[in-house]
Amino acid sequence: MKNHYLDQRIRIKKPNLSLTEKKISDYFVHSESLLTQMTLESLANEIGVSQSSVYQFVKKIGYSGFQEFKIDIARNSNYQPTFQNVNSVNGADDISPDDDSITIAKKVLQANIYSLSNATQFLTKELLDNVLALMYSAKTLHFFGQGGSSIVAFDSFHKFIRT
């Protein structure tokens, strides 16, 4: 059974993972064993990596240590994606040439709702406060965007000028 909570938490970091970290992440996401009941040593042996690799990976995905990881996993063991159509999370509900205009609009809206709810899923007060402190102490802020994102960057630039 897929662990949706870990899958969403790891997905953000996945493009920058090493081969060993990808092996660990795949095990975490697709493991049917109870991660919360395993020791660091037994988990590392089961995956076929070193204990330090597992520990560093757990830290990389935002935990202070292995114990915090296990507690959070136990707390969120019944987590299910909030997206109404789970197939859309996996990309099975992409826009196709056969879709009519209302279907496309619904798919785009649903994807945006999912993105917004997912963005706040792992946002903590501490993380937000750190980002705001960095922005406040910066001498300059730069906004970049290419294509459609340039409009968002330009809009953000203007909003920061006004404040």
DSSP file (Angstrom, degrees, kcal/mol; ACC not computed):
  #  RESIDUE AA STRUCTURE BP1 BP2  ACC     N-H-->O    O-->H-N    N-H-->O    O-->H-N    TCO  KAPPA ALPHA  PHI   PSI    X-CA   Y-CA   Z-CA
    1    1 A M              0   0    0      0, 0.0     2,-0.3     0, 0.0     0, 0.0   0.000 360.0 360.0 360.0 137.4    0.0    0.0    0.0
    2    2 A K        -     0   0    0      1,-0.1     2,-1.1    28,-0.1    28,-0.2  -0.536 360.0-135.3 -78.2 135.6    1.3    3.4   -0.9
    3    3 A N     >  -     0   0    0     26,-3.0     4,-2.3    -2,-0.3     5,-0.1  -0.777  22.6-175.3 -89.6  96.6    2.1    5.9    1.9
    4    4 A H  H  > S+     0   0    0     -2,-1.1     4,-2.4    75,-0.4     5,-0.2   0.838  78.4  57.3 -64.8 -34.5    0.5    9.0    0.4
    5    5 A Y  H  > S+     0   0    0     74,-0.3     4,-2.0    71,-0.2    -1,-0.2   0.957 112.4  39.4 -62.7 -50.6    1.7   11.2    3.3
    6    6 A L  H  > S+     0   0    0      1,-0.2     4,-2.8     2,-0.2     5,-0.3   0.881 112.2  58.6 -66.5 -37.1    5.4   10.3    2.7
    7    7 A D  H  X S+     0   0    0     -4,-2.3     4,-2.1     1,-0.2    -2,-0.2   0.930 109.9  42.6 -58.2 -46.1    4.9   10.4   -1.0
    8    8 A Q  H  X S+     0   0    0     -4,-2.4     4,-0.7     1,-0.2    -1,-0.2   0.888 114.9  50.2 -68.3 -38.0    3.8   14.1   -0.9
    9    9 A R  H  < S+     0   0    0     -4,-2.0     4,-0.4    -5,-0.2     3,-0.2   0.886 117.5  39.4 -67.2 -38.0    6.4   15.0    1.6
   10   10 A I  H >X S+     0   0    0     -4,-2.8     4,-1.5     1,-0.2     3,-1.2   0.794  98.2  77.3 -81.8 -30.1    9.2   13.5   -0.5
   11   11 A R  H 3< S+     0   0    0     -4,-2.1    -1,-0.2    -5,-0.3    -2,-0.2   0.823  89.5  57.2 -53.0 -37.0    7.9   14.5   -3.9
   12   12 A I  T 3< S+     0   0    0     -4,-0.7    -1,-0.3    -3,-0.2    -2,-0.1   0.874 115.8  35.5 -62.2 -38.2    9.2   18.1   -3.4
   13   13 A K  T X4 S+     0   0    0     -3,-1.2     3,-1.9    -4,-0.4    -1,-0.2   0.605  90.4  98.8 -91.1 -13.7   12.7   16.9   -2.9
   14   14 A K  G >< S+     0   0    0     -4,-1.5     3,-1.7     1,-0.3    -1,-0.2   0.800  74.5  58.0 -52.4 -42.2   12.7   14.0   -5.3
   15   15 A P  G 3  S+     0   0    0      0, 0.0    -1,-0.3     0, 0.0    -2,-0.1   0.781 110.0  45.9 -61.6 -23.1   14.4   15.7   -8.3
   16   16 A N  G <  S+     0   0    0     -3,-1.9     2,-0.2    -4,-0.1    -2,-0.2   0.236  87.3 117.6-103.5  13.6   17.5   16.4   -6.2
   17   17 A L    <   -     0   0    0     -3,-1.7     2,-0.1    -4,-0.2    -3,-0.0  -0.556  60.1-128.3 -85.2 145.8   17.9   13.0   -4.5
   18   18 A S     >  -     0   0    0     -2,-0.2     4,-2.4     1,-0.1     5,-0.2  -0.272  36.2 -97.2 -76.0 173.5   20.9   10.8   -5.0
   19   19 A L  H  > S+     0   0    0      1,-0.2     4,-2.0     2,-0.2     5,-0.1   0.901 126.8  49.1 -61.2 -41.2   20.5    7.2   -6.1
   20   20 A T  H  > S+     0   0    0      1,-0.2     4,-2.1     2,-0.2    -1,-0.2   0.915 111.6  48.9 -64.3 -42.9   20.8    6.0   -2.4
   21   21 A E  H  > S+     0   0    0      1,-0.2     4,-2.8     2,-0.2    -2,-0.2   0.865 109.5  52.2 -66.4 -35.4   18.2    8.6   -1.3
   22   22 A K  H  X S+     0   0    0     -4,-2.4     4,-2.6     2,-0.2    -1,-0.2   0.880 107.9  52.2 -66.1 -37.1   15.9    7.5   -4.1
   23   23 A K  H  X S+     0   0    0     -4,-2.0     4,-1.8     2,-0.2    -2,-0.2   0.919 112.5  45.2 -63.0 -43.4   16.2    3.9   -3.0
   24   24 A I  H  X S+     0   0    0     -4,-2.1     4,-2.7     2,-0.2    -2,-0.2   0.927 113.2  49.6 -65.6 -45.6   15.3    5.0    0.6
   25   25 A S  H  X S+     0   0    0     -4,-2.8     4,-2.6     1,-0.2     5,-0.2   0.904 109.7  51.2 -63.5 -41.1   12.4    7.2   -0.6
   26   26 A D  H  X S+     0   0    0     -4,-2.6     4,-2.3     1,-0.2    -1,-0.2   0.905 111.3  48.4 -61.5 -41.0   11.0    4.4   -2.8
   27   27 A Y  H  X S+     0   0    0     -4,-1.8     4,-1.4    -5,-0.2    -2,-0.2   0.939 112.3  48.4 -63.9 -46.3   11.1    2.0    0.2
   28   28 A F  H  < S+     0   0    0     -4,-2.7    -2,-0.2     1,-0.2     3,-0.2   0.920 116.0  42.9 -59.6 -45.3    9.4    4.6    2.5
   29   29 A V  H  < S+     0   0    0     -4,-2.6   -26,-3.0     1,-0.2    -1,-0.2   0.877 125.3  31.7 -72.0 -38.4    6.6    5.3    0.0
   30   30 A H  H  < S+     0   0    0     -4,-2.3     2,-0.3    -5,-0.2    -1,-0.2   0.381  88.6 119.3-104.3   4.1    5.9    1.7   -1.1
   31   31 A S     <  -     0   0    0     -4,-1.4     4,-0.1    -3,-0.2    -4,-0.0  -0.515  40.7-170.2 -75.7 133.0    6.7   -0.2    2.1
   32   32 A E        +     0   0    0     -2,-0.3    -1,-0.1     2,-0.1     2,-0.1   0.517  61.2  99.4 -94.3  -8.1    3.9   -2.2    3.6
   33   33 A S  S    S-     0   0    0      1,-0.1     2,-1.2     2,-0.0     3,-0.1  -0.360  91.0 -98.9 -73.9 160.6    6.0   -2.8    6.7
   34   34 A L    >   -     0   0    0      1,-0.2     3,-1.5     2,-0.1     4,-0.4  -0.688  34.7-172.0 -84.9  99.5    5.4   -0.6    9.8
   35   35 A L  G >  S+     0   0    0     -2,-1.2     3,-1.1     1,-0.3    -1,-0.2   0.820  82.1  62.9 -59.2 -32.0    8.1    2.0    9.6
   36   36 A T  G 3  S+     0   0    0      1,-0.2    -1,-0.3    -3,-0.1    -2,-0.1   0.702 102.7  48.9 -70.2 -18.6    7.2    3.2   13.0
   37   37 A Q  G <  S+     0   0    0     -3,-1.5     2,-0.3     2,-0.1    -1,-0.2   0.428  94.6  92.3-100.5   0.3    8.1   -0.1   14.6
   38   38 A M  S <  S-     0   0    0     -3,-1.1     2,-0.2    -4,-0.4    32,-0.0  -0.675  70.3-129.7 -96.8 149.0   11.5   -0.5   13.0
   39   39 A T     >  -     0   0    0     -2,-0.3     4,-2.5     1,-0.1     5,-0.2  -0.487  30.0-108.4 -84.4 164.8   14.8    0.7   14.5
   40   40 A L  H  > S+     0   0    0      1,-0.2     4,-2.4     2,-0.2     5,-0.2   0.905 120.8  50.2 -58.7 -41.8   17.1    2.7   12.4
   41   41 A E  H  > S+     0   0    0      2,-0.2     4,-2.4     1,-0.2    -1,-0.2   0.933 111.6  45.6 -64.5 -47.6   19.4   -0.3   12.1
   42   42 A S  H  > S+     0   0    0      1,-0.2     4,-2.3     2,-0.2    -1,-0.2   0.873 113.5  50.5 -66.8 -35.7   16.7   -2.7   11.0
   43   43 A L  H  X S+     0   0    0     -4,-2.5     4,-2.2     2,-0.2     5,-0.2   0.926 110.7  48.5 -66.2 -45.0   15.4   -0.2    8.5
   44   44 A A  H  X>S+     0   0    0     -4,-2.4     4,-2.3    -5,-0.2     5,-2.2   0.911 113.2  48.0 -61.6 -42.9   18.8    0.4    7.0
   45   45 A N  H  <5S+     0   0    0     -4,-2.4    -1,-0.2     2,-0.2    -2,-0.2   0.902 110.3  52.0 -64.0 -41.3   19.4   -3.3    6.8
   46   46 A E  H  <5S+     0   0    0     -4,-2.3    -2,-0.2     1,-0.2    -1,-0.2   0.888 116.1  39.8 -62.2 -41.0   16.0   -3.9    5.2
   47   47 A I  H  <5S-     0   0    0     -4,-2.2    -1,-0.2    -5,-0.1    -2,-0.2   0.797 110.3-121.9 -79.4 -29.7   16.7   -1.2    2.5
   48   48 A G  T  <5S+     0   0    0     -4,-2.3     2,-0.3     1,-0.3    -3,-0.2   0.798  73.4 107.2  89.3  33.5   20.3   -2.2    2.0
   49   49 A V  S   <S-     0   0    0     -5,-2.2    -1,-0.3    -6,-0.2    -2,-0.1  -0.805  74.2 -83.6-131.6 174.0   21.9    1.1    2.9
   50   50 A S     >  -     0   0    0     -2,-0.3     4,-1.7     1,-0.1     5,-0.1  -0.399  32.8-119.2 -79.0 158.6   23.8    2.5    5.8
   51   51 A Q  H  > S+     0   0    0      1,-0.2     4,-2.6     2,-0.2     5,-0.2   0.890 115.3  55.2 -61.5 -39.8   22.2    3.9    9.0
   52   52 A S  H  > S+     0   0    0      1,-0.2     4,-2.8     2,-0.2    -1,-0.2   0.845 103.6  55.4 -65.4 -32.2   23.7    7.3    8.3
   53   53 A S  H  > S+     0   0    0      2,-0.2     4,-2.1     1,-0.2    -1,-0.2   0.925 110.5  44.7 -64.6 -43.8   22.1    7.4    4.9
   54   54 A V  H  X S+     0   0    0     -4,-1.7     4,-2.5     2,-0.2    -2,-0.2   0.933 114.6  49.1 -64.1 -45.4   18.7    6.8    6.3
   55   55 A Y  H  X S+     0   0    0     -4,-2.6     4,-1.9     1,-0.2    -2,-0.2   0.921 112.5  46.9 -61.5 -45.6   19.3    9.3    9.1
   56   56 A Q  H  X S+     0   0    0     -4,-2.8     4,-2.2     1,-0.2    -1,-0.2   0.870 111.5  52.1 -65.2 -36.5   20.5   12.0    6.6
   57   57 A F  H  X S+     0   0    0     -4,-2.1     4,-1.7     2,-0.2    -2,-0.2   0.924 107.4  51.6 -65.0 -43.7   17.6   11.3    4.3
   58   58 A V  H  <>S+     0   0    0     -4,-2.5     5,-1.9     1,-0.2    -1,-0.2   0.893 112.1  47.0 -59.9 -40.2   15.1   11.7    7.2
   59   59 A K  H ><5S+     0   0    0     -4,-1.9     3,-1.6     1,-0.2    -1,-0.2   0.877 107.3  57.7 -67.7 -37.2   16.8   15.1    8.0
   60   60 A K  H 3<5S+     0   0    0     -4,-2.2    -2,-0.2     1,-0.3    -1,-0.2   0.819 102.9  53.4 -64.8 -31.1   16.7   16.1    4.3
   61   61 A I  T 3<5S-     0   0    0     -4,-1.7    -1,-0.3    -5,-0.1    -2,-0.2   0.293 132.3 -86.4 -91.8  12.2   12.9   15.7    4.2
   62   62 A G  T < 5S+     0   0    0     -3,-1.6     2,-0.3     1,-0.3    -3,-0.2   0.558  84.7 124.1 108.7   8.6   12.5   18.0    7.1
   63   63 A Y      < -     0   0    0     -5,-1.9    -1,-0.3     1,-0.1     3,-0.1  -0.722  56.3-137.9-101.3 153.3   12.7   16.0   10.4
   64   64 A S  S    S-     0   0    0     -2,-0.3     2,-0.3     1,-0.2    -5,-0.1   0.723  80.9 -27.0 -78.8 -20.2   15.2   16.7   13.2
   65   65 A G  S  > S-     0   0    0     -7,-0.1     4,-1.8     1,-0.1    -1,-0.2  -0.977  74.3 -77.4-175.3-178.8   15.9   13.0   13.6
   66   66 A F  H  > S+     0   0    0     -2,-0.3     4,-2.4     1,-0.2     5,-0.2   0.858 121.8  54.4 -67.0 -37.4   14.7    9.5   13.2
   67   67 A Q  H  > S+     0   0    0      2,-0.2     4,-2.4     1,-0.2    -1,-0.2   0.928 108.3  48.5 -64.0 -44.7   12.4    9.6   16.3
   68   68 A E  H  > S+     0   0    0      1,-0.2     4,-2.5     2,-0.2    -1,-0.2   0.897 110.4  53.6 -61.5 -39.0   10.6   12.7   15.1
   69   69 A F  H  X S+     0   0    0     -4,-1.8     4,-2.5     1,-0.2    -2,-0.2   0.943 109.6  46.7 -58.2 -50.3   10.1   10.9   11.7
   70   70 A K  H  X S+     0   0    0     -4,-2.4     4,-2.3     1,-0.2    -2,-0.2   0.890 112.5  49.9 -62.6 -40.0    8.6    7.9   13.3
   71   71 A I  H  X S+     0   0    0     -4,-2.4     4,-2.3     2,-0.2    -1,-0.2   0.923 112.2  47.3 -64.9 -44.1    6.2    9.9   15.5
   72   72 A D  H  X S+     0   0    0     -4,-2.5     4,-1.8     2,-0.2    -2,-0.2   0.893 111.6  50.5 -65.6 -39.8    5.1   12.0   12.5
   73   73 A I  H  < S+     0   0    0     -4,-2.5    -1,-0.2     2,-0.2    -2,-0.2   0.912 111.2  48.8 -64.1 -42.4    4.5    8.9   10.4
   74   74 A A  H >< S+     0   0    0     -4,-2.3     3,-1.2     1,-0.2    -2,-0.2   0.910 110.7  51.3 -62.9 -41.7    2.5    7.3   13.2
   75   75 A R  H 3< S+     0   0    0     -4,-2.3     3,-0.3     1,-0.3    -1,-0.2   0.840 118.1  37.4 -63.5 -34.0    0.4   10.5   13.5
   76   76 A N  T >< S+     0   0    0     -4,-1.8     3,-1.7     1,-0.2    -1,-0.3   0.022  76.9 120.4-109.2  26.2   -0.3   10.6    9.8
   77   77 A S  T <  S+     0   0    0     -3,-1.2    -1,-0.2     1,-0.3    -2,-0.1   0.765  78.9  46.6 -65.1 -25.1   -0.8    6.9    9.2
   78   78 A N  T 3  S+     0   0    0     -3,-0.3    -1,-0.3    -4,-0.2    -2,-0.1   0.242  82.6 138.8 -99.6  13.5   -4.3    7.4    7.9
   79   79 A Y    <   -     0   0    0     -3,-1.7   -75,-0.4     1,-0.0   -74,-0.3  -0.331  27.2-178.7 -63.0 134.5   -3.5   10.3    5.7
   80   80 A Q        -     0   0    0    -76,-0.1    -2,-0.1   -77,-0.1   -77,-0.0  -0.985  37.4 -95.1-129.4 144.4   -5.2   10.4    2.3
   81   81 A P        -     0   0    0      0, 0.0     5,-0.1     0, 0.0   -76,-0.0  -0.258  25.2-138.5 -57.2 144.3   -4.8   13.0   -0.4
   82   82 A T        +     0   0    0     32,-0.1     2,-0.1     3,-0.0     4,-0.0   0.577  69.5 113.8 -81.6  -9.2   -7.4   15.7   -0.2
   83   83 A F        -     0   0    0      1,-0.1     3,-0.1    31,-0.1     6,-0.1  -0.422  69.9-135.6 -64.0 133.8   -7.7   15.8   -4.0
   84   84 A Q  S    S+     0   0    0      1,-0.2     2,-0.6    -2,-0.1    -1,-0.1   0.835  94.8  44.3 -64.6 -32.8  -11.1   14.5   -5.0
   85   85 A N    >>  -     0   0    0      1,-0.1     3,-1.6    25,-0.1     4,-0.7  -0.904  67.4-165.7-117.7 105.1   -9.8   12.3   -7.7
   86   86 A V  H >> S+     0   0    0     -2,-0.6     4,-1.0     1,-0.3     3,-0.7   0.797  87.2  66.6 -61.0 -29.0   -6.7   10.3   -6.7
   87   87 A N  H 34>S+     0   0    0      1,-0.2     5,-2.3     2,-0.2     6,-0.5   0.832  93.6  60.4 -60.3 -30.9   -6.0    9.5  -10.3
   88   88 A S  H X45S+     0   0    0     -3,-1.6     3,-1.2     1,-0.2    -1,-0.2   0.837  96.7  59.1 -66.8 -31.6   -5.3   13.1  -10.9
   89   89 A V  H <<5S+     0   0    0     -3,-0.7    -1,-0.2    -4,-0.7    -2,-0.2   0.869 107.2  47.4 -62.9 -35.0   -2.5   13.0   -8.3
   90   90 A N  T 3<5S-     0   0    0     -4,-1.0    -1,-0.3    -3,-0.3    -2,-0.2   0.391 120.4-108.8 -88.3   3.6   -0.8   10.4  -10.4
   91   91 A G  T X 5S+     0   0    0     -3,-1.2     3,-0.9    -4,-0.2    -3,-0.2   0.542  85.6 122.7  83.5   6.0   -1.2   12.3  -13.7
   92   92 A A  T 3 <S+     0   0    0     -5,-2.3    -4,-0.2     1,-0.3    -5,-0.1   0.619  70.7  56.4 -75.9 -11.0   -3.9    9.9  -15.0
   93   93 A D  T 3  S+     0   0    0     -6,-0.5    -1,-0.3    -5,-0.1    -5,-0.1  -0.150  76.6 146.9-113.0  37.4   -6.4   12.8  -15.4
   94   94 A D    <   -     0   0    0     -3,-0.9     2,-0.2     1,-0.1    13,-0.0  -0.256  61.1 -87.7 -67.8 159.9   -4.3   15.1  -17.6
   95   95 A I        -     0   0    0      9,-0.1    -1,-0.1     2,-0.0     9,-0.0  -0.522  50.9-165.4 -69.4 133.2   -5.9   17.3  -20.1
   96   96 A S    >   -     0   0    0     -2,-0.2     3,-1.7    -3,-0.1     8,-0.0  -0.818  33.9-110.3-119.9 160.8   -6.4   15.4  -23.4
   97   97 A P  T 3  S+     0   0    0      0, 0.0    -1,-0.1     0, 0.0    -2,-0.0   0.739 116.5  59.7 -60.8 -22.1   -7.3   16.6  -26.9
   98   98 A D  T 3  S+     0   0    0      2,-0.0     2,-0.1     0, 0.0    -3,-0.0   0.595  81.1 108.4 -83.0 -10.7  -10.7   15.0  -26.6
   99   99 A D    <   -     0   0    0     -3,-1.7     2,-0.1     1,-0.1    -4,-0.0  -0.415  64.8-134.7 -70.5 139.0  -11.7   17.1  -23.5
  100  100 A D     >  -     0   0    0     -2,-0.1     4,-2.2     1,-0.1     3,-0.2  -0.374  32.9 -94.3 -84.4 174.2  -14.3   19.7  -24.0
  101  101 A S  H  > S+     0   0    0      1,-0.2     4,-2.4     2,-0.2     5,-0.1   0.858 123.1  49.3 -61.6 -39.9  -13.9   23.3  -22.6
  102  102 A I  H  > S+     0   0    0      2,-0.2     4,-2.3     1,-0.2    -1,-0.2   0.875 110.6  51.1 -69.7 -35.7  -15.8   22.7  -19.4
  103  103 A T  H  > S+     0   0    0      2,-0.2     4,-2.4    -3,-0.2    -2,-0.2   0.906 110.9  48.7 -65.7 -41.8  -13.9   19.5  -18.6
  104  104 A I  H  X S+     0   0    0     -4,-2.2     4,-2.6     2,-0.2     5,-0.2   0.934 111.0  50.4 -62.2 -45.9  -10.6   21.3  -19.2
  105  105 A A  H  X S+     0   0    0     -4,-2.4     4,-2.5     1,-0.2    -2,-0.2   0.912 111.5  48.3 -59.3 -43.4  -11.8   24.2  -16.9
  106  106 A K  H  X S+     0   0    0     -4,-2.3     4,-2.7     2,-0.2    -1,-0.2   0.902 111.8  49.2 -64.6 -41.4  -12.7   21.7  -14.2
  107  107 A K  H  X S+     0   0    0     -4,-2.4     4,-2.2     2,-0.2    -2,-0.2   0.907 112.8  47.0 -65.6 -41.6   -9.4   19.8  -14.5
  108  108 A V  H  X S+     0   0    0     -4,-2.6     4,-2.1     2,-0.2    -2,-0.2   0.933 114.2  47.2 -65.1 -45.8   -7.4   23.1  -14.3
  109  109 A L  H  X S+     0   0    0     -4,-2.5     4,-2.5    -5,-0.2    -2,-0.2   0.920 112.4  49.6 -61.3 -44.7   -9.4   24.3  -11.3
  110  110 A Q  H  X S+     0   0    0     -4,-2.7     4,-2.4     1,-0.2    -1,-0.2   0.889 110.1  50.7 -63.1 -40.1   -9.1   21.0   -9.5
  111  111 A A  H  X S+     0   0    0     -4,-2.2     4,-2.4     2,-0.2    -1,-0.2   0.888 111.0  49.2 -65.4 -38.6   -5.3   20.9  -10.1
  112  112 A N  H  X S+     0   0    0     -4,-2.1     4,-2.5     2,-0.2    -2,-0.2   0.902 110.2  50.3 -67.2 -41.2   -5.0   24.5   -8.6
  113  113 A I  H  X S+     0   0    0     -4,-2.5     4,-2.4     1,-0.2     5,-0.2   0.929 112.2  48.2 -60.7 -45.0   -7.1   23.5   -5.6
  114  114 A Y  H  X S+     0   0    0     -4,-2.4     4,-2.4     1,-0.2    -2,-0.2   0.919 111.0  50.4 -61.6 -44.5   -4.9   20.5   -5.0
  115  115 A S  H  X S+     0   0    0     -4,-2.4     4,-2.0     1,-0.2    -2,-0.2   0.910 111.9  47.4 -62.1 -42.9   -1.7   22.6   -5.4
  116  116 A L  H  X S+     0   0    0     -4,-2.5     4,-1.3     2,-0.2    -1,-0.2   0.927 114.5  44.7 -66.1 -45.1   -2.9   25.2   -2.9
  117  117 A S  H  X S+     0   0    0     -4,-2.4     4,-0.5     1,-0.2    -1,-0.2   0.868 114.8  49.9 -68.2 -33.6   -4.0   22.7   -0.3
  118  118 A N  H >X S+     0   0    0     -4,-2.4     4,-0.6    -5,-0.2     3,-0.5   0.832 103.4  60.5 -71.4 -32.7   -0.8   20.7   -0.8
  119  119 A A  H 3< S+     0   0    0     -4,-2.0     3,-0.4     1,-0.2    -1,-0.2   0.866 108.4  43.0 -64.1 -36.1    1.4   23.9   -0.5
  120  120 A T  H >< S+     0   0    0     -4,-1.3     3,-0.6     1,-0.2    -1,-0.2   0.578  92.9  86.8 -85.6  -9.1    0.1   24.5    3.1
  121  121 A Q  H << S+     0   0    0     -3,-0.5    -1,-0.2    -4,-0.5    -2,-0.2   0.873 103.5  23.8 -58.9 -40.1    0.4   20.9    4.1
  122  122 A F  T 3< S+     0   0    0     -4,-0.6     2,-0.5    -3,-0.4    -1,-0.2   0.240  91.8 119.0-114.8  12.1    4.0   21.1    5.1
  123  123 A L    <   -     0   0    0     -3,-0.6     2,-0.3    -4,-0.1     3,-0.0  -0.680  43.0-170.4 -81.1 126.5    4.3   24.8    5.9
  124  124 A T     >  -     0   0    0     -2,-0.5     4,-2.5     1,-0.1     5,-0.2  -0.798  34.2-118.0-114.5 159.5    5.3   25.5    9.5
  125  125 A K  H  > S+     0   0    0     -2,-0.3     4,-2.9     1,-0.2     5,-0.2   0.908 115.8  52.4 -59.4 -43.2    5.3   28.7   11.5
  126  126 A E  H  > S+     0   0    0      2,-0.2     4,-2.2     1,-0.2    -1,-0.2   0.919 110.2  47.1 -61.2 -45.5    9.1   28.3   12.0
  127  127 A L  H  > S+     0   0    0      2,-0.2     4,-2.2     1,-0.2    -1,-0.2   0.928 114.4  46.6 -62.9 -46.1    9.8   27.8    8.3
  128  128 A L  H  X S+     0   0    0     -4,-2.5     4,-2.6     1,-0.2    -2,-0.2   0.908 111.4  51.5 -64.1 -42.3    7.6   30.8    7.3
  129  129 A D  H  X S+     0   0    0     -4,-2.9     4,-2.3    -5,-0.2    -1,-0.2   0.888 109.5  51.1 -61.6 -39.4    9.2   33.0   10.0
  130  130 A N  H  X S+     0   0    0     -4,-2.2     4,-2.1    -5,-0.2    -2,-0.2   0.916 111.3  47.0 -63.7 -43.7   12.7   32.1    8.8
  131  131 A V  H  X S+     0   0    0     -4,-2.2     4,-2.4     1,-0.2    -2,-0.2   0.927 112.9  48.9 -64.2 -44.8   11.8   33.0    5.2
  132  132 A L  H  X S+     0   0    0     -4,-2.6     4,-2.7     1,-0.2    -1,-0.2   0.885 109.8  52.1 -63.5 -38.3   10.2   36.3    6.2
  133  133 A A  H  X S+     0   0    0     -4,-2.3     4,-2.1     2,-0.2    -1,-0.2   0.908 110.3  48.7 -64.1 -41.8   13.3   37.1    8.3
  134  134 A L  H  X S+     0   0    0     -4,-2.1     4,-0.9     2,-0.2    -2,-0.2   0.913 113.6  46.6 -63.5 -42.7   15.6   36.5    5.3
  135  135 A M  H  < S+     0   0    0     -4,-2.4     3,-0.5     1,-0.2    -2,-0.2   0.912 112.5  50.0 -65.8 -41.8   13.4   38.6    3.1
  136  136 A Y  H  < S+     0   0    0     -4,-2.7    -2,-0.2     1,-0.2    -1,-0.2   0.872 113.3  45.4 -65.4 -37.7   13.2   41.4    5.7
  137  137 A S  H  < S+     0   0    0     -4,-2.1    -1,-0.2    -5,-0.2    -2,-0.2   0.592  90.7 105.8 -84.1 -10.1   17.0   41.5    6.2
  138  138 A A     <  -     0   0    0     -4,-0.9     3,-0.1    -3,-0.5    -3,-0.0  -0.427  65.4-144.3 -71.5 143.1   17.8   41.3    2.4
  139  139 A K  S    S+     0   0    0      1,-0.2     2,-0.3    -2,-0.1    -1,-0.1   0.867  84.3   9.8 -73.3 -36.9   19.0   44.5    0.8
  140  140 A T        -     0   0    0      2,-0.0     2,-0.4    -3,-0.0    -1,-0.2  -0.979  63.6-148.5-141.0 154.1   17.2   43.7   -2.4
  141  141 A L        -     0   0    0     -2,-0.3     2,-0.4    -3,-0.1    -6,-0.0  -0.978  14.6-156.1-120.0 137.9   14.7   41.2   -3.6
  142  142 A H        -     0   0    0     -2,-0.4     2,-0.5     2,-0.0    -2,-0.0  -0.919   0.1-156.7-115.7 140.7   14.6   39.9   -7.2
  143  143 A F        -     0   0    0     -2,-0.4     2,-0.4     2,-0.0    10,-0.0  -0.973  14.3-178.4-119.4 127.4   11.6   38.5   -9.0
  144  144 A F        +     0   0    0     -2,-0.5     2,-0.3     2,-0.0    -2,-0.0  -0.937   9.1 157.2-126.2 146.8   12.1   36.2  -12.0
  145  145 A G        -     0   0    0     -2,-0.4     2,-0.4     7,-0.1     5,-0.1  -0.934  21.3-153.7-164.8 146.2    9.7   34.5  -14.3
  146  146 A Q    >   -     0   0    0     -2,-0.3     3,-1.5     4,-0.0     2,-0.2  -0.975  66.6 -21.1-124.7 138.4    9.7   33.0  -17.8
  147  147 A G  T >  S-     0   0    0     -2,-0.4     3,-1.4     1,-0.3     4,-0.5  -0.467 136.7  -3.0  67.8-132.5    6.6   32.7  -20.0
  148  148 A G  T >> S+     0   0    0      1,-0.3     3,-0.8    -2,-0.2     4,-0.8   0.775 131.6  64.1 -63.3 -27.1    3.4   32.8  -18.0
  149  149 A S  H <> S+     0   0    0     -3,-1.5     4,-2.4     1,-0.2    -1,-0.3   0.706  86.3  72.1 -71.0 -19.3    5.3   32.9  -14.8
  150  150 A S  H <> S+     0   0    0     -3,-1.4     4,-2.4     1,-0.2    -1,-0.2   0.841  93.8  55.0 -65.3 -30.6    6.7   36.3  -15.8
  151  151 A I  H <> S+     0   0    0     -3,-0.8     4,-2.4    -4,-0.5    -1,-0.2   0.915 108.8  47.1 -65.9 -43.0    3.3   37.8  -15.1
  152  152 A V  H  X S+     0   0    0     -4,-0.8     4,-2.5     2,-0.2    -2,-0.2   0.910 112.9  49.2 -64.6 -42.9    3.3   36.4  -11.6
  153  153 A A  H  X S+     0   0    0     -4,-2.4     4,-2.4     2,-0.2    -2,-0.2   0.912 112.4  47.7 -63.0 -43.1    6.8   37.7  -11.0
  154  154 A F  H  X S+     0   0    0     -4,-2.4     4,-2.1     2,-0.2    -2,-0.2   0.899 111.8  50.1 -65.9 -40.9    5.9   41.2  -12.3
  155  155 A D  H  X S+     0   0    0     -4,-2.4     4,-2.1     2,-0.2    -2,-0.2   0.917 111.3  48.7 -62.8 -44.0    2.7   41.2  -10.1
  156  156 A S  H  X S+     0   0    0     -4,-2.5     4,-2.2     1,-0.2    -2,-0.2   0.910 108.4  54.7 -62.0 -42.6    4.7   40.2   -7.1
  157  157 A F  H  X S+     0   0    0     -4,-2.4     4,-1.7     1,-0.2    -1,-0.2   0.926 109.6  46.7 -55.6 -47.9    7.3   43.0   -7.9
  158  158 A H  H  X S+     0   0    0     -4,-2.1     4,-1.6     1,-0.2    -1,-0.2   0.871 110.0  52.9 -66.2 -36.9    4.5   45.6   -7.9
  159  159 A K  H  X S+     0   0    0     -4,-2.1     4,-0.7     1,-0.2    -1,-0.2   0.872 109.7  48.8 -66.5 -35.8    3.0   44.4   -4.7
  160  160 A F  H  < S+     0   0    0     -4,-2.2     3,-0.2     1,-0.2    -1,-0.2   0.813 106.8  56.2 -74.3 -29.0    6.3   44.6   -2.9
  161  161 A I  H  < S+     0   0    0     -4,-1.7    -1,-0.2     1,-0.2    -2,-0.2   0.895 105.1  52.9 -65.9 -38.9    6.9   48.1   -4.2
  162  162 A R  H  <        0   0    0     -4,-1.6    -1,-0.2     1,-0.2    -2,-0.2   0.714 360.0 360.0 -71.4 -20.7    3.6   49.3   -2.7
  163  163 A T     <        0   0    0     -4,-0.7    -1,-0.2    -3,-0.2    -2,-0.2   0.465 360.0 360.0 -99.7 360.0    4.4   48.0    0.8
